[in-house]
Amino acid sequence: MNINANNIIPEFSQANMNAIIQAYPLGELRYREYFPLEFNPNLTFSSIEGAEGAKIMADLVAIGSKAPRKGREFVENIKGEIPKVEIARDLNEKDLITIQQLRNSLAAYPTNAGIKAQLINKIYEDPQFCIDGVNARLEWMSKQLVSTGKYKTTATNNGGAANVTADFKVKTQNALKKWAEDANANPVEEFEKYQEEAKGKGYSYAVVVMSRATLNLVLKNKNTRAFVLGIPINATTILPDVRLDQLNAELAEKGLPIIKVWESYVSVEGKNGEVTVANSWEEGNILFSTSAQLGTTQYTTTPEFTMSFADVMSKSVKDNFILVNTFGHQDPILVSTKATAFATPVLNDTRRKLIIKTKF
């Protein structure tokens, strides 16, 4: 039977949990920079669509005739409900003994701010952990989406539902040369080529999003350095290093897309308890986009977000879309915290995006 958490931890309160949760920062994760939050009341795979598509002209029609209907850019051939993002953790008897020890220490030294901070952190660390977990999963999904045009769960990268796939059908092709292996590779020359192709279709790229490892290859490339420094080169030319801000200034001056680096790290815990770093970015892939905002993180809520169970659990909603519940158990004695979100990153304007594989 579930009970209120403060029956087990007297210091625990709904008000304090809510205050801590609302003040808790996103941290080093970047997904909301590229995919800001957007509410969608009917969030299913079949209903999400990429916004800001190409400007399609209206048709000239005879008076009294019906206007022709145009299509929408829906996610390709996916059915069903968006799976929920969920994570939970328990304060077990060992943790509760630690809380008791801190409680006793604070009683002995009531003015010690360090002991008080440790006690507060131990009581409320699981809500923060669970918020981090939801955001980390959305970071993982977003990075996979940007670097491959789709995301897919497996038994290795997800402890819940495997084989959940969302494919936005972004055009993907190989670079002209392998940037890491071919000494004659010229990233800037390729930028120019893809930009000209885009302009021929009525638009232009504003940004290229890549990993730090790929950026390092670009900056070390001799043709890149010659472009930035404005120096002609031959086989024996020695060029100094250049920085990203220098390269971006020259790219912008030439009407080419600037580079944005997506660098972040999340981890996955396997069923055996082993924690490993999960880099969902397909290394070597880069995304050309007409806008620095690549899409949205679409989310919805359920009746559970507004239901009240005051005698059973404490509840808070972080950033309008992460539901955090904390509740106690009598047998065995535990305090559980669970965070839930119904959300998915959605790429906008997929017909005007391009993924280039620099390693192939």
Beta strands, then each sheet from edge to edge (+ up, - down):
strand 1: 2-3
strand 2: 37-39
strand 3: 85-91
strand 4: 150-152
strand 5: 165-167
strand 6: 171-174
strand 7: 207-210
strand 8: 258-261
strand 9: 266-269
strand 10: 275-278
strand 11: 285-289
strand 12: 295-300
strand 13: 313-318
strand 14: 322-329
strand 15: 334-347
strand 16: 354-357
sheet 1: 1+ 14- 13+
sheet 2: 1+ 14- 15+ 3-
sheet 3: 1+ 14- 15+ 12- 2-
sheet 4: 4+ 5-
sheet 5: 6+ 16+ 11- 7+ 8+
sheet 6: 9+ 10-
end
